[in-house]
Amino acid sequence: MMLHKQSVKALDAQSARFQSYINSSEKQKSLYKRTLLIVSISQILGGAGLAAGVTVGALLAKQMLGTDAFAGLPSALLTFGSAGAALLVGRLSQAFGRRTGLTVGFMLGGLGAIGVILAAIINSVFLLFTSLLVYGAGSATNLQARYAGTDLANKKQRATAISITMVFTTFGAVAGPNLVNVMGDFALSIGVPSLAGPFILGAAAYILAGTVLFIMLRPDPLVIARTIQALNQESSNIGQLESTEHTENKRGIIVGATIMILTQMVMVAVMTMTPVHMMHHGHDLGAVGLVIGFHIGAMYLPSLVTGALIDKLGRTVMAIASGITLHLAGLIAAFAPGDSMVLMVIALSLLGLGWNIGLISGTALIIDSTNTSTRAKTQGTVDVLIALSGATGGAMSGIIVAGSSYLTLSLVGGILSLLLIPVVIWSRGVRK
């Protein structure tokens, strides 16, 4: 009884604090647009930080270890670190709001990048691997930021809201790989190994992203949405947001998570070993950066179109499109001549596009299937599974290539992507 009274008092205090937003649909719309803008700015910075590690992580490990067999390990460590951070960011967001969770996550990513730089300077493999785990927090946070833009969106806006925040990641994500040589030269000029140069960019980008969110994400969109929903449950006359389901759709959560897990595993596995595959066929670091730049651009740039299509055509229809696109990417990567830049660009671009469609459709399903009282916690848990699937793909990719070939890895990825079709068939009972 005492706890109930305390909960009511807390809700009353919170509602009084945000009364102007609760009573005004116009202020809610304004906050929704402002949140999208702030998150989009952080995504530009976060994208640059994410791309830096993806581009040279495997090459740095290969240089320090002297073997290809563990070239996929950095990607695995990044994604294992991402898994832990996803849980942390989700729990912090649930307890204190998006601002706190996202700020902490990006700052940890920046700290990890600094650790990687130090590891390269002193040639410490242990510090490198430890720092890559922490650095993974940045990619987890960059991914979870997509949820912040949906807190005040209605069901018909959700995929589009996700896509708006993701498309801005393109600017940083494409710039990052194409600054590899520049940052490498800068690193050498200050006495740091060349391959650690992109992590200097990563550290600055993640720390700036966290700073932007900490300063500007006020009031917190999740806190506002949660307050409105709680008050709507008390009285239908309070709040202006469109009513949503107040119970979780567990089947929808399972399907959305499965879509994202499969697309993440396939994308990370093929992407991780592509730089090593290209270097074996005579491509230089600039060419690798160009291909990865196209890949990451395709992961984010089509978002405005794919998000609108997902809202219009439905989540499950577009999930099938994701599986087919990833399958084509695997086939092209498998059979393309190793010295063909054009085919590698096409394969990696399709890989990014397939991931994009799967991520947005799966994310929209998760949001549709949860409510604001538990949403952030559920989202964090799902993102843990996504990160672990990426870690599995990254860890296995190097082993598969070392034991067989890049062709085998790409074919396996293409076949796995087709599993999305039976998942979608099973999910037909889930409301679109």
C-alpha positions as CSV (number, residue, x, y, z in Angstrom):
1,M,0.0,0.0,0.0
2,M,2.8,2.3,0.9
3,L,4.7,1.5,-2.3
4,H,1.5,2.2,-4.3
5,K,1.1,5.6,-2.7
6,Q,4.8,6.4,-3.4
7,S,4.3,5.4,-7.0
8,V,1.2,7.6,-7.4
9,K,3.1,10.5,-5.8
10,A,6.1,10.0,-8.1
11,L,3.8,9.9,-11.1
12,D,2.0,13.1,-10.0
13,A,5.3,14.9,-9.5
14,Q,6.5,13.8,-12.9
15,S,3.3,14.7,-14.6
16,A,3.3,18.1,-13.0
17,R,6.9,18.6,-14.3
18,F,5.9,17.7,-17.9
19,Q,2.3,19.0,-17.8
20,S,2.8,21.3,-20.8
21,Y,3.8,18.3,-22.9
22,I,1.0,16.1,-21.6
23,N,-1.7,18.6,-22.4
24,S,-0.5,19.7,-25.8
25,S,-0.3,17.5,-28.8
26,E,1.5,20.3,-30.6
27,K,4.3,20.3,-28.0
28,Q,4.5,16.5,-28.3
29,K,4.9,16.8,-32.1
30,S,7.5,19.5,-31.6
31,L,9.4,17.3,-29.1
32,Y,9.2,14.3,-31.4
33,K,10.8,16.4,-34.3
34,R,13.4,17.8,-31.9
35,T,14.3,14.4,-30.6
36,L,14.8,13.1,-34.2
37,L,17.1,16.0,-34.9
38,I,19.2,15.5,-31.8
39,V,19.5,11.8,-32.2
40,S,20.3,12.3,-35.9
41,I,23.2,14.6,-35.0
42,S,24.5,11.9,-32.5
43,Q,24.2,9.3,-35.3
44,I,26.5,11.3,-37.6
45,L,29.1,11.2,-35.0
46,G,28.4,7.7,-33.8
47,G,28.5,6.4,-37.4
48,A,32.1,7.8,-37.8
49,G,33.1,6.0,-34.6
50,L,31.5,2.7,-35.7
51,A,33.1,2.7,-39.2
52,A,36.6,3.3,-37.9
53,G,36.7,0.0,-35.9
54,V,34.9,-2.0,-38.6
55,T,37.4,-1.0,-41.3
56,V,40.7,-1.7,-39.6
57,G,40.0,-3.8,-36.5
58,A,40.7,-7.1,-38.3
59,L,43.8,-5.7,-40.0
60,L,45.2,-4.4,-36.7
61,A,44.7,-7.8,-35.0
62,K,46.3,-9.5,-38.0
63,Q,49.3,-7.2,-37.8
64,M,49.7,-7.7,-34.0
65,L,49.1,-11.5,-34.0
66,G,50.8,-12.3,-37.3
67,T,48.0,-14.7,-38.5
68,D,44.7,-14.6,-40.3
69,A,43.1,-17.3,-38.2
70,F,42.1,-14.8,-35.5
71,A,41.3,-11.9,-37.8
72,G,37.6,-12.3,-37.0
73,L,38.3,-12.0,-33.3
74,P,38.2,-8.2,-33.1
75,S,34.7,-8.2,-34.7
76,A,33.7,-10.9,-32.1
77,L,35.0,-8.8,-29.2
78,L,33.3,-5.7,-30.5
79,T,30.0,-7.5,-30.7
80,F,30.4,-9.2,-27.3
81,G,31.2,-5.8,-25.8
82,S,28.2,-4.5,-27.7
83,A,26.0,-7.2,-26.1
84,G,27.0,-6.2,-22.6
85,A,26.6,-2.6,-23.4
86,A,23.2,-3.1,-25.0
87,L,21.9,-4.6,-21.8
88,L,23.5,-1.8,-19.8
89,V,22.1,1.0,-22.0
90,G,18.7,-0.7,-22.1
91,R,18.5,-1.0,-18.3
92,L,19.8,2.6,-17.8
93,S,17.3,3.9,-20.3
94,Q,14.5,2.0,-18.6
95,A,15.4,3.4,-15.2
96,F,16.5,6.9,-16.0
97,G,15.5,7.7,-19.6
98,R,17.2,7.6,-23.0
99,R,19.5,10.6,-22.3
100,T,21.3,8.8,-19.5
101,G,21.6,5.4,-21.2
102,L,22.8,6.7,-24.5
103,T,25.3,9.2,-23.0
104,V,26.9,6.5,-20.8
105,G,27.1,4.1,-23.8
106,F,28.8,6.5,-26.1
107,M,31.3,7.6,-23.5
108,L,32.3,4.0,-22.9
109,G,32.8,3.6,-26.6
110,G,35.2,6.6,-26.6
111,L,37.1,5.2,-23.7
112,G,37.5,1.9,-25.5
113,A,38.9,3.6,-28.6
114,I,41.5,5.3,-26.5
115,G,42.4,1.9,-25.1
116,V,42.9,0.5,-28.6
117,I,45.2,3.4,-29.4
118,L,47.3,2.8,-26.3
119,A,47.4,-1.0,-27.1
120,A,48.8,-0.3,-30.6
121,I,51.5,2.0,-29.2
122,I,52.7,-0.5,-26.6
123,N,51.9,-3.5,-28.7
124,S,49.8,-5.1,-26.0
125,V,47.4,-7.8,-27.4
126,F,45.7,-8.1,-24.0
127,L,45.0,-4.4,-23.8
128,L,43.8,-4.4,-27.5
129,F,41.2,-7.2,-26.8
130,T,40.1,-5.6,-23.6
131,S,39.7,-2.2,-25.2
132,L,37.8,-3.7,-28.2
133,L,35.2,-5.1,-25.7
134,V,34.7,-1.6,-24.2
135,Y,34.8,0.0,-27.7
136,G,31.8,-2.2,-28.6
137,A,29.7,-0.1,-26.3
138,G,29.8,2.6,-29.0
139,S,28.2,0.5,-31.7
140,A,25.6,-0.8,-29.3
141,T,24.6,2.7,-28.3
142,N,24.6,3.9,-31.9
143,L,22.2,1.1,-32.7
144,Q,20.0,1.7,-29.6
145,A,19.7,5.4,-30.4
146,R,17.3,4.4,-33.2
147,Y,14.7,3.6,-30.5
148,A,14.8,7.1,-29.0
149,G,13.2,8.7,-32.1
150,T,10.2,6.3,-31.9
151,D,9.2,7.0,-28.3
152,L,6.7,9.7,-29.3
153,A,5.8,8.2,-32.7
154,N,2.6,6.5,-33.6
155,K,2.5,3.1,-35.2
156,K,2.4,4.5,-38.8
157,Q,5.4,6.6,-38.1
158,R,7.7,4.1,-36.4
159,A,9.7,2.6,-39.2
160,T,10.0,6.0,-40.8
161,A,11.3,7.5,-37.5
162,I,13.8,4.7,-37.2
163,S,14.9,5.3,-40.8
164,I,15.3,9.1,-40.3
165,T,17.8,8.6,-37.4
166,M,19.6,5.8,-39.3
167,V,20.1,7.7,-42.5
168,F,22.1,10.4,-40.8
169,T,24.5,7.7,-39.6
170,T,25.5,7.5,-43.3
171,F,27.4,10.8,-43.2
172,G,29.7,9.6,-40.5
173,A,29.8,6.0,-41.5
174,V,30.8,6.7,-45.1
175,A,33.3,9.4,-44.1
176,G,35.0,7.1,-41.5
177,P,36.4,4.4,-43.8
178,N,37.4,7.0,-46.4
179,L,39.4,8.8,-43.8
180,V,41.5,5.7,-43.1
181,N,44.5,6.9,-45.0
182,V,44.3,10.4,-43.6
183,M,43.9,9.2,-40.0
184,G,46.7,6.7,-40.6
185,D,49.1,9.5,-41.8
186,F,48.0,11.7,-38.8
187,A,48.7,8.8,-36.4
188,L,52.2,8.3,-37.8
189,S,52.9,12.0,-37.5
190,I,52.3,11.9,-33.8
191,G,54.1,8.6,-33.2
192,V,51.1,6.2,-33.3
193,P,50.9,3.1,-35.5
194,S,49.1,3.8,-38.7
195,L,46.3,1.2,-38.2
196,A,45.4,2.8,-34.9
197,G,44.7,6.2,-36.6
198,P,41.0,5.5,-37.3
199,F,40.5,4.8,-33.6
200,I,41.6,8.4,-32.9
201,L,38.6,9.5,-35.0
202,G,36.4,6.9,-33.2
203,A,37.3,8.2,-29.8
204,A,36.6,11.8,-30.7
205,A,33.3,10.9,-32.5
206,Y,31.9,8.7,-29.7
207,I,32.7,11.2,-26.9
208,L,31.2,14.1,-29.0
209,A,28.0,12.0,-29.6
210,G,27.6,11.4,-25.9
211,T,28.1,15.1,-25.1
212,V,25.5,16.1,-27.6
213,L,22.9,13.8,-26.1
214,F,23.7,14.7,-22.6
215,I,23.4,18.4,-23.2
216,M,20.5,18.5,-25.7
217,L,18.2,15.5,-25.1
218,R,15.9,17.4,-22.7
219,P,13.2,16.6,-21.8
220,D,13.7,12.9,-22.2
221,P,11.3,11.5,-24.9
222,L,10.9,8.1,-23.2
223,V,10.1,9.7,-19.8
224,I,7.5,11.9,-21.5
225,A,5.9,9.0,-23.4
226,R,5.9,6.8,-20.3
227,T,4.3,9.5,-18.2
228,I,1.6,10.1,-20.8
229,Q,0.8,6.4,-21.1
230,A,0.6,5.9,-17.4
231,L,-1.8,8.9,-17.1
232,N,-3.8,7.6,-20.0
233,Q,-4.4,4.4,-18.2
234,E,-5.6,6.4,-15.2
235,S,-7.9,8.7,-17.2
236,S,-8.8,8.7,-20.9
237,N,-9.0,12.5,-20.8
238,I,-5.3,13.0,-20.1
239,G,-2.7,12.9,-22.9
240,Q,-2.9,13.4,-26.6
241,L,-0.8,10.5,-27.9
242,E,-2.6,7.9,-30.0
243,S,-3.6,4.9,-27.9
244,T,-1.3,1.9,-28.2
245,E,-1.5,-1.7,-27.0
246,H,-0.8,-1.9,-23.2
247,T,0.2,-5.5,-23.3
248,E,3.2,-7.1,-24.9
249,N,2.9,-9.2,-28.0
250,K,5.5,-12.0,-27.2
251,R,5.1,-13.5,-30.7
252,G,5.9,-10.2,-32.3
253,I,9.0,-9.8,-30.1
254,I,10.2,-13.2,-31.0
255,V,9.7,-12.6,-34.8
256,G,11.3,-9.2,-34.7
257,A,14.3,-10.4,-32.8
258,T,14.8,-13.4,-35.1
259,I,14.8,-11.2,-38.2
260,M,17.4,-8.9,-36.7
261,I,19.5,-11.8,-35.3
262,L,19.8,-13.6,-38.7
263,T,20.5,-10.4,-40.7
264,Q,23.2,-9.3,-38.2
265,M,24.9,-12.7,-38.2
266,V,25.1,-12.9,-42.0
267,M,26.2,-9.2,-42.4
268,V,28.9,-9.3,-39.7
269,A,30.4,-12.6,-40.9
270,V,30.8,-11.6,-44.6
271,M,31.8,-8.0,-43.8
272,T,34.4,-9.0,-41.3
273,M,36.5,-11.1,-43.7
274,T,36.1,-8.9,-46.8
275,P,39.0,-6.6,-46.0
276,V,41.3,-9.6,-45.4
277,H,40.0,-11.2,-48.6
278,M,40.7,-8.1,-50.6
279,M,44.2,-7.6,-49.2
280,H,45.1,-11.1,-50.2
281,H,44.1,-10.2,-53.8
282,G,46.3,-7.2,-54.0
283,H,44.0,-4.4,-53.0
284,D,45.4,-1.6,-50.8
285,L,44.0,0.0,-47.7
286,G,42.3,2.8,-49.7
287,A,40.4,0.2,-51.8
288,V,39.3,-1.6,-48.7
289,G,38.1,1.6,-47.2
290,L,36.1,2.4,-50.4
291,V,34.3,-0.9,-50.4
292,I,33.5,-0.8,-46.7
293,G,32.4,2.8,-47.2
294,F,29.9,1.7,-49.9
295,H,28.8,-1.2,-47.6
296,I,28.2,1.0,-44.6
297,G,26.5,3.6,-46.8
298,A,24.1,0.9,-48.0
299,M,23.5,0.0,-44.4
300,Y,22.1,3.4,-43.6
301,L,21.5,5.6,-46.7
302,P,18.5,3.8,-48.1
303,S,16.7,4.1,-44.7
304,L,14.3,6.8,-45.7
305,V,12.9,4.7,-48.6
306,T,13.0,1.4,-46.7
307,G,11.4,2.9,-43.6
308,A,8.5,4.3,-45.6
309,L,8.0,1.0,-47.5
310,I,8.0,-0.9,-44.2
311,D,5.3,1.4,-42.8
312,K,3.3,1.1,-46.0
313,L,3.8,-2.6,-47.0
314,G,4.2,-4.2,-43.6
315,R,7.0,-5.5,-41.5
316,T,6.9,-9.2,-42.6
317,V,6.8,-8.5,-46.4
318,M,9.9,-6.4,-46.2
319,A,11.6,-9.0,-44.0
320,I,11.3,-11.4,-47.0
321,A,12.9,-8.8,-49.2
322,S,15.8,-8.6,-46.6
323,G,16.4,-12.3,-46.9
324,I,16.5,-12.3,-50.7
325,T,18.8,-9.3,-50.8
326,L,21.3,-10.9,-48.4
327,H,21.1,-14.1,-50.4
328,L,22.1,-12.3,-53.5
329,A,24.9,-10.5,-51.7
330,G,26.3,-13.9,-50.5
331,L,26.2,-15.4,-54.0
332,I,28.0,-12.4,-55.6
333,A,30.6,-12.2,-52.9
334,A,31.2,-15.9,-53.2
335,F,31.8,-16.0,-57.0
336,A,33.2,-12.6,-57.7
337,P,36.9,-12.6,-58.8
338,G,39.0,-11.4,-55.9
339,D,40.5,-8.6,-57.9
340,S,37.1,-7.2,-59.1
341,M,36.4,-3.9,-57.2
342,V,33.1,-3.4,-59.0
343,L,31.6,-6.8,-57.9
344,M,33.0,-6.4,-54.4
345,V,31.3,-3.0,-54.2
346,I,28.0,-4.6,-55.5
347,A,28.2,-7.5,-53.1
348,L,28.9,-5.5,-50.0
349,S,26.3,-2.8,-50.9
350,L,23.6,-5.5,-51.2
351,L,24.9,-6.9,-47.9
352,G,24.4,-3.5,-46.3
353,L,20.9,-3.0,-47.9
354,G,19.7,-6.4,-46.8
355,W,20.8,-5.7,-43.2
356,N,19.1,-2.3,-43.4
357,I,15.7,-3.7,-44.4
358,G,16.0,-6.5,-41.8
359,L,17.0,-4.2,-39.0
360,I,14.2,-1.6,-39.6
361,S,11.5,-4.1,-40.1
362,G,12.6,-6.1,-37.0
363,T,12.9,-3.0,-34.9
364,A,9.4,-1.8,-35.9
365,L,8.0,-5.2,-34.9
366,I,9.7,-4.9,-31.5
367,I,8.2,-1.5,-30.9
368,D,4.8,-2.5,-32.1
369,S,4.9,-5.5,-29.7
370,T,5.9,-3.6,-26.5
371,N,4.7,-0.7,-24.4
372,T,6.5,2.2,-22.8
373,S,6.6,0.7,-19.3
374,T,8.9,-2.1,-20.4
375,R,10.0,-1.1,-23.8
376,A,13.6,0.1,-23.2
377,K,14.4,-3.0,-21.1
378,T,13.0,-5.3,-23.8
379,Q,14.8,-3.4,-26.5
380,G,18.1,-3.7,-24.6
381,T,17.6,-7.5,-24.2
382,V,16.8,-8.0,-27.8
383,D,19.9,-6.0,-28.8
384,V,22.0,-8.3,-26.6
385,L,20.9,-11.2,-28.7
386,I,21.6,-9.3,-31.9
387,A,25.1,-8.4,-30.7
388,L,25.8,-12.0,-29.7
389,S,24.7,-13.2,-33.1
390,G,27.1,-10.7,-34.6
391,A,29.8,-12.0,-32.3
392,T,29.2,-15.5,-33.4
393,G,29.3,-14.5,-37.1
394,G,32.5,-12.5,-36.5
395,A,34.3,-15.3,-34.6
396,M,33.3,-18.0,-37.0
397,S,34.1,-16.0,-40.1
398,G,37.9,-16.1,-39.6
399,I,37.8,-19.8,-38.7
400,I,35.7,-20.7,-41.8
401,V,38.0,-18.7,-44.1
402,A,41.2,-20.1,-42.6
403,G,39.8,-23.7,-42.8
404,S,38.1,-23.3,-46.2
405,S,37.7,-20.1,-48.1
406,Y,35.9,-16.8,-48.4
407,L,33.7,-18.4,-51.1
408,T,32.5,-20.9,-48.5
409,L,31.8,-18.2,-45.9
410,S,29.8,-16.2,-48.4
411,L,27.7,-19.2,-49.5
412,V,26.9,-20.1,-45.9
413,G,25.8,-16.6,-45.2
414,G,23.6,-16.5,-48.3
415,I,21.9,-19.8,-47.3
416,L,21.4,-18.7,-43.7
417,S,19.6,-15.5,-44.9
418,L,16.9,-17.6,-46.6
419,L,15.8,-18.8,-43.1
420,L,14.0,-15.5,-42.9
421,I,11.3,-16.8,-45.2
422,P,10.0,-19.6,-42.9
423,V,10.2,-17.2,-40.0
424,V,8.0,-14.7,-41.9
425,I,5.6,-17.5,-42.9
426,W,5.2,-18.5,-39.2
427,S,4.7,-14.9,-38.3
428,R,1.7,-14.3,-40.5
429,G,-0.5,-14.3,-37.4
430,V,1.4,-11.3,-36.1
431,R,-0.6,-8.1,-36.8
432,K,1.1,-6.0,-39.4
